[in-house]
Amino acid sequence: MLPAGLPFPDIGTDLISFDIGGVTFALRWYALAYIFGILIGWRICLSAISRPALWTSVGPPLDRTQIEDLLTWIIIGVIAGGRLGFVLFYQPAYYLANPLEILMVWQGGMSFHGGFAGVVIAALLFCLRQNASLLSTGDLLALATPPGLFLGRLANFTNNELWGRPTDVPWAVIFPGEVAQACPGVSGLCARHPSQLYEAVLEGLILGILLIYLAWGRGWLKMPGALAGVFLTGYGLARNFVEMFRQPDQQFVTADNPIGHALHFGEWGLTMGQLLSMPMVLVGLALIVLARQERGRTAPPRRAAM
């Protein structure tokens, strides 16, 4: 039996909702997380490009108008990629049998890794059309992303979704609902890791602060691709860590695979989140190394001391 945990702050999924002609209109916390995350990221980008000293002699990769145009591409990439990623990575059989439900994004079901792939494709196409530096644009997007991750994970928490595994840690939360309370071997109330908050702090707050420090305090925007590499590495490591506390994806859970590994050999394995995050770490580290090597080759030689 697990000891009692913290009560879930059930503030509902909607900020406001009202009916007009029998149709319910609602402003949801999750939608607000997307809106404010995008707006904060946009302001960070504008602040970065307004300081030419942060960049190489070529200057920022985009101007204000181009960033506003890119915003539209990014929104499309996030929504289309996030939805298709969820369909392909997590429930392909279900959506193959119910293809029309792929378009029903309001019912939930978005994948970060799918959304990330959508953003990469959108940014690539935009940079090709605008003849802009893909690596420096990637650095801008890296700076802009953590606020959205932070707010999105908070919305996951308030929506009572993506909670963690049963635990007896003092900060465990008693999430409501039959599914959240279905904990084998636990009598009474079941408390779980608030894994959404772990991700909010690691992927959003800490990673965001680190990126801003490197950009404004350490001059890393002068190394195209370096901040994008830090973001990929930081997110990948954070997600791999938090996956150890998240409730496993139910479609992967079997009698001989209770942890829900998407790839497993005996008791060892990787969850789908870990499997998708590991390439991010490898690509991120490669970008950091290559960016620093390129900076070393192009930096002017130091004069000998007299």
N, C-alpha and C positions, 0 to 999 in steps of 0.2 A: 504494500500500500504506500503510495506517495503522499507526503505531507501536503497540506493545503498550500496552494500557490497564490499569486496575486490575481485579483479579479480582473476580468477583461473590461477595459473602458468602452463599453458598447455605445458609441456615438452615432451608429448607423452608417450606411453607405452614402447617404445624401446630405448635402448641406441644406438644400431646400427642395421641396417637391410640391407640385400642385396639379390638379385635374382641370382640363378644359374639354368640355364635350365628351367626357368619358375617356379621354386620353391623358395619361400621366406624363408630365414633364418634370425632369429632375436635373439638378446640378450636383453631380457626384464628386466625391473627394478624389476619386481616381482621375477624372477629367481635369479637375483643378490641378492635380499634381503634374499632368502633362503640360497644361497651359502655363503654369508658373515656372516649371522647369525649363521650358523652351524660352520664355521671356528672360529669365535670369541668365541662361546661357547666351542668348543674343546680346544682352548688355555686357557680359564678360568679353565677348568677341569684339564689340565696338570699343571697349576700353583698351583692349590689347592693340588693335590696329591704329588707335589714336596716339600711340607712343612709338614713333619710328625708331627710337634708340633701343627698343627691345629686340629689333630684328637685324638681319644682315644688311649690308649696304644696298641690297635690292629692294628692301622695304617689305611691308606686309603683303601677303599674297592676294588679298581682296580689299576692295574699298567698301564703304558703307552700303552702297546700292547693291553691290554683288552679294554681300552677306544677307541682305534682306531677300534677294532672289533665291539664294541658297537655302534659306529657311523653308521655303515652300517645298523644295526638293527633299529636304531632310524629313519634313513631316510626312510626306508620302512614303519615303523609305522606311521610316519607323513603323508606320501603321501596316503597310503591305508586307514588309519583311517580318515584323513581329508576329503577324497573324499566320503567314505561311510557315514561318519557323516553328510555331506551336503545332501546326497541323502535321508537318513533316517529321519533327523530332519526337513529339510526345503522343499523338493520337492519330497516326496515319490510317489505320484500319477503320476507325470510326468515321472519319471524314471521307474516306473512300466510299463508304456505304451511304453517307449523307452529305454529298458534295455541296448542296445549297447552303448548308450551315456554315461553310467556310466564310461566307460573306457576313454572317451574323456576329460581328465583332463586339456588339453591345452585350452579348451573352458572356463575355470574358474569354480568356485564352490567348495570351500574348507571350512570346518568347523573347528574352533579352538578346540572345545570340542571333535569332532571326532578324530582330530589329537592327542589331549592329551590322549584320550583313547587308540589310537594306540601305542603311546609311552609307556604308562603304561604296556600294554600287552607285547610289545617288551622287555622292561626292566625286567619284571618279568620272562619271558622265558630265557633271557640271564643270569640273576642272578642265576636261578635254574641250568642252565648248568655249570656255572662257580663257583657255590657254594660261591657266593659273597653276602654281606649284601644288601638286597633290600632297607632298609631305608637309609643307607649311600649313596648308589648309587642314590637314589631319591634326596638326598641333593645335590649331584653333578649336576644332571640334572636340579634341581631348579636354581642353580647358572648359568647354561649354557643357560637357555631359554630366559630370558628377552632381550638380544641383538637381537635375532631373532624376538621377538614380536615387538620391537621398529622399526626395519627395515621393517618388514612386514606391519605394519600400515602406515609407510611412503609410501610404495609401493601402498597400498590401496588408499592413497591420490592422488599420481601421476597418478594412473590408473582411477581416477574419479569414484570411487565405494565406497559403504558403507558410503555415506555422511549422514549428520544429517538432522534434521527437520528444516523447515523454521524458521527464527529468525531475529530479528533486532539488535542483539548485534554488537558492533563495529568491531569485528573480523570475522563476518560472511563472507562466501565465495560464490561467484556466480559460481556454478559448471555448465559447459556447457552441452548441450544435451537436447533433448525434454523431457525425463523422469525427469531429475533433475529440469527442469524449469516448470514442471506441478505441480503448487502449488495452490490448490483451494483457492479462495478468495484473491489472490495476483495479482495485475495488475503491468505490467512492469517486470523488472528482479527480480528473486526470489533468495534471499541469504539464505544460510543454515549454520547450525553448522558444522564446520570441525571436526566431531566426530572422524575421523581417527586419527587426531593429539592429541585429548584428550586421546585416548587409547594409543598412542605411548608414551606419557609423563607418564601416570599413570602405565600402565602395563609393559612398557619397561624401561624407564629411572629411575623413582622414585623407583619402585619395585626392579630393578636391583641394584641400589646403596644401598638400604636397605639390600639386601641379602649379598652383598659383605662386607658391614660394619659388619653385624652380624657374618659372617664367619671369617673374618680376624681380626676384632676389638673386638669382644665379645666372641669368642670361641664357637660359636653355632654348629660347626661341631663335637664337643665332645658330642653332644646330638643327636644321630641318629634319623632322622625323623623330627627334629625341623625346619630345613630350608625348607624342602619339605612342612611342614605345613604352614610356613609363605608365601611361594609362592602360595599355593592353596587359602589361606585366602585373600592375597593381590589381586590376580587376580580376585577372585570371587567378592570381594567388588568393585574393580575398574570397572569391567564389568557391575555389577548391577547399578552403578552410571551412567556410560556413556550410558547405554540403555535408559535412560530418555531423551537423546538428539539425539539418532540415529533415522533415518527414519525407521518406522516399516516395518517388512517383509510383502511384498504385499500380499502373499498368506493367511495371517491371517487377513487382513483388510476387514471388512464388514461394512454395514450401521450402525449396532448397536455396532461395535467394531472398531472405526476409529483409535485407537492407535495401533492396531495390536497385541493385547495380545493373546498369545498362550493358556493361561488359564485365564478366566475372569469370574467374577460374578458381573454383572451390570457394574458400571464404574471402579471397582477395578480389577486389574489383573496383570499378569506377562508376559513379552515377552518371546520368546523362549530362548534368551540369558540369561535372568534372571533366568528362570526355570532351565537351565542347570548349571548355576553358583552357585546357592544356596547350592547344595550338596557339592561343592568344599569348600565353606566357613566352613560348618559343619565338614567335614573330616579334613580340615586344622587345625581348632581350636582343634579338638580331638588329632591330631598328636602332636601339640605343648604341650598340657597339659600332654600327656602320656610321651613325651620325657623329659620334665622337671621333672616329677615325678620319672622316671627311673634314671635320673642323680642324683636326691636327694637320692635315695636308694643306689646307688653305690659309691657316693662320700665318701672319707675317713672322719672320724669324726675329728672335730677341737679340738686341744688341749686347755685345759683351760689355761687362762693367769695366770702367776705367779706374 
